[in-house]
Amino acid sequence: EVQLLESGGGLVEPGGSLRLSCVASGFTFSSYAMNWVRQAPGKGLEWVSDISGDGDSTYYADSVKGRFTISRDNSKNTMYLQINSLRAEDTAVYYCAKSDRFGISSAGTKFDSWGQGTLVTVSS
Amino acid sequence: DIQMTQSPSSLSASVGDRVIITCRASLSISRYLNWYQQKPGKAPKLLIYAASTLQSGVPLRFSGSGSGTDFTLTISSLQPEDFATYYCQQSYSMHPPTFGGGTKVEIK
């Protein structure tokens, strides 16, 4: 059974930083691209970033480009999201989601497993 | 970016009702359309991919159809466990993969 467990969220002041983690189990982690998707309180889903199975390719939403960095350590079955220069509008539950393939640019990709999410609150 | 518009944004229905949710893309996305279900306080769950293919384990009362710009999610006979918010997501252009605004299905 696929399991994804996020951690690292919390309350941070504007301009601050956090590192989110997503630990995966139940599948061959290095064979699949991974994603971060966020959801602001009471709002819809917003894709944030993705990373290929080998970590060589990454993409970011325009709203986070230059402030967020996605990475993965396949030896630890873990994906990370370093989030810097936090703004109030970054307040959200951050979900990690597994893609159904290795690469990150293929049409037809689906997010077939999701973690339970970790809440990031940006407030002074 | 491809814009995804869902309608209605919310609906009230009774157990046993047939429910139809629509999703429109701002340009043709062929059949690259996924549907997710999200219950309150829970993570989204993949229901349907490629417009009409049921994810393993999803009940047969769920079905999807459409191509190009217009898509529908149908629940043939609403069950108590189906009260949730449903999101469409285009996978034609993966950067970024955009979601619809969601449709909340509530109990009448």
Interface residues (C-beta under 8 A of the other chain):
Chain A: V37 G44 L45 E46 W47 D50 Y59 A61 D62 Y95 A97 I104 S105 S106 A107 G108 T109 K110 F111 D112 S113 W114 G115 Q116 G117
Chain B: S30 Y32 N34 Y36 Q38 K42 A43 P44 K45 L46 Y49 A50 Q55 Y87 Q89 S91 Y92 S93 M94 H95 P96 P97 T98 F99 G100 G101 G102
